[in-house]
Amino acid sequence: MELLMEISLFLAISYAFFYLTKSLLRKRHQCCYMLAFECYKPPEETKLSTDACAKIVLRNGNLGLDEFRFLLKTIVSSGIGEETYCPKNVLEGREESPTLTDAISEMDEVIFTTLDSLFAKTGVSPAQIDILVVNVSLFSPAPSLTSRIVNRYKMRENIMSYNLSGMGCSASIIGIDLVQHLFKTHENSYAIVVSTESFGPNWYCGKEKSMMLSNCLFRSGGCSMLFTNKNELKKKAILQLKCLVRTHLGADDEAYECCIQLEDEKGYEGFRLTKKLTKAAAKALRLNLRILVPKILPVREILRYWIVNLIRNKSNKGDPQLTSSGANNLDFKTGAEHFCIHPGGRAVIDGVGMSLGLSEYDLEPSRMALHRFGNTSAGGFWYVLGYMEAKKRLKKGDRILMMSFGAGFKCNNCLWEVMRDLDDVNVWKGIIESYPPSSLANPFMEKYSWINDDYLGFVRLER
């Protein structure tokens, strides 16, 4: 009887040890490491200077003086400089009649240039890739862009490919979220995420002010990233994903419609950005922070926040609630050393910075990425990260909080840990020395504020 009990106890301990070991091994393979990223730097001939921008604006025959002045003020206040990049078909004057060839050519240039560099930089072969995710919101050809990549690099027939469309500026984090979930069930894998946007065929040629904003903010760019869950490659990784939180307000009609693709009254297709966008962003951020904060901030900081708010709200019977406007009572620097805010526009960066109580030093990378490269949609994060790397800010053990907003309406945020000191050559090579510039002022107003109705009429007549 005693022998039987000893055997039973031994088997129970053995089974417990087996399942514990299995669980620990599974968690090892559930890690998501970033090995490298490559941002796209368009050719110099596609640079959108102030004069080139004016040329594009003035040839739009639908614009009157009121619309021109609106564009003038928007461009000047957007935070975008004179060295961003524009699709070739727009610079060549074919924005009203883009072709499928234009769209495919634009995507090929961004995707294949960054992937070629990524494979060369890491030594990883296209045949080794297990998972491929591409996100381009406004262009979804058949065969898909993922199929185009598989064909170009002759990837394996069992590759898991996912083509994401319509996910907006926060699609990059969505793609990474998909990868980390796939890593949980696919051990020893490599994954690639490509984030870019198709701007050439989606240039707005009408006169509705809320739809002209997209032309002022969005620019050419993109990024390809390589991930793995191979534990033996941990020492080669640059970042490790610690946590990721996604918030979606699609059920709220006001939030859903604040950032939407449609046609104006004259049939011109474009992207409408309404005044309700800031309200939707604040709500999405508030809901996201309620879940994110306990995951990234130390307990002592959360307790301090609650105690301070309890004292301030003695008259309130309920518990204090975390709000986007009140989040700056929290010290987010106890949970992250760096803040990578999507460079969607100056208002976005200012709003998040104010909500989180961030300094100008914290906001500098996002402001500089916006100024130099513009809003490159889902690829924007990585220009910000590249700036931090080029400035040698990123040291081993540092944490980076990424925050994004996108159509839908969505707020997707994540936290990374830096795995080693970063100082690799990237898209900021040769220009980082001039940043931050002494002034971010855009000379558009100074150069073209003199334009009046008579001049616009003359330009229309010349056309």
RAKARA-V119891 format. One record per backbone hydrogen bond with DSSP energy under -0.5 kcal/mol. CO is the residue of the C=O (numbers start at 0). NH is the residue of the N-H. If there is no record, write none. Layout:
{{CO,NH} {CO,NH}}
This chain:
{{0,4} {1,5} {2,6} {3,7} {4,8} {5,9} {6,10} {7,11} {8,12} {9,13} {10,14} {11,15} {12,16} {13,17} {14,18} {15,19} {16,20} {17,21} {18,22} {19,23} {20,24} {21,25} {22,26} {23,27} {24,28} {26,29} {27,30} {30,32} {31,240} {32,34} {32,227} {33,237} {33,238} {35,225} {37,223} {39,41} {42,45} {43,46} {45,85} {46,48} {47,83} {48,52} {49,53} {50,54} {51,55} {52,56} {53,57} {54,58} {56,59} {58,60} {59,62} {63,67} {64,68} {65,69} {66,70} {67,71} {68,72} {69,73} {70,74} {71,75} {72,76} {73,77} {74,77} {77,345} {83,47} {84,219} {86,89} {86,90} {87,91} {88,93} {89,92} {93,96} {94,97} {98,102} {99,103} {100,104} {101,105} {102,106} {103,107} {104,108} {105,109} {106,110} {107,111} {107,112} {108,112} {109,113} {110,114} {111,115} {112,116} {113,117} {114,118} {115,119} {116,120} {117,121} {118,122} {124,127} {125,128} {129,159} {130,191} {131,161} {132,193} {133,135} {133,163} {134,195} {135,138} {136,165} {143,147} {144,148} {145,149} {146,150} {147,151} {148,152} {149,153} {149,154} {155,158} {158,160} {159,131} {161,133} {161,163} {163,135} {166,169} {167,170} {169,172} {169,173} {170,174} {171,175} {172,176} {173,177} {174,178} {175,179} {176,180} {177,181} {178,182} {179,183} {180,183} {181,184} {181,185} {188,228} {189,129} {189,130} {190,226} {191,132} {192,194} {192,224} {193,134} {194,222} {196,198} {198,201} {199,202} {207,210} {207,211} {208,212} {209,272} {211,214} {211,215} {212,216} {213,217} {216,374} {220,196} {221,39} {222,194} {223,37} {224,192} {225,34} {225,35} {226,190} {227,32} {228,230} {229,232} {230,233} {232,235} {232,236} {233,236} {237,418} {237,419} {238,33} {239,416} {242,414} {244,412} {246,410} {248,251} {250,252} {251,255} {252,256} {253,257} {254,257} {257,273} {259,271} {261,269} {263,266} {267,263} {269,261} {269,271} {271,259} {271,273} {273,276} {274,277} {275,279} {276,280} {277,281} {278,282} {279,283} {280,284} {281,285} {282,286} {283,287} {284,288} {285,289} {286,290} {287,290} {287,291} {288,292} {291,294} {291,295} {292,295} {292,296} {297,300} {297,301} {298,302} {299,303} {300,304} {301,305} {302,306} {303,307} {304,308} {305,309} {306,310} {307,311} {308,312} {310,313} {312,315} {320,322} {322,326} {325,328} {326,329} {329,331} {330,333} {331,334} {331,335} {337,400} {338,340} {339,402} {341,343} {344,348} {345,349} {346,350} {347,351} {348,352} {349,353} {350,354} {351,355} {352,356} {352,357} {353,356} {355,331} {358,362} {359,363} {360,364} {362,366} {363,367} {364,368} {365,369} {366,370} {367,371} {368,372} {368,373} {369,373} {370,80} {373,375} {374,218} {375,378} {376,379} {378,381} {378,382} {379,382} {379,383} {380,384} {381,385} {382,386} {383,387} {384,388} {385,389} {386,390} {387,392} {387,393} {388,391} {392,394} {393,421} {394,397} {397,417} {398,336} {398,337} {399,401} {399,415} {400,339} {401,413} {402,341} {403,411} {405,408} {405,409} {408,248} {409,405} {410,246} {411,403} {412,244} {413,401} {414,241} {414,242} {415,399} {416,239} {417,396} {420,422} {425,428} {427,430} {427,431} {430,433} {431,434} {441,444} {442,446} {443,447} {444,448} {447,450} {451,455} {452,456} {453,457} {454,458} {455,459} {456,460} {457,461} {458,462}}
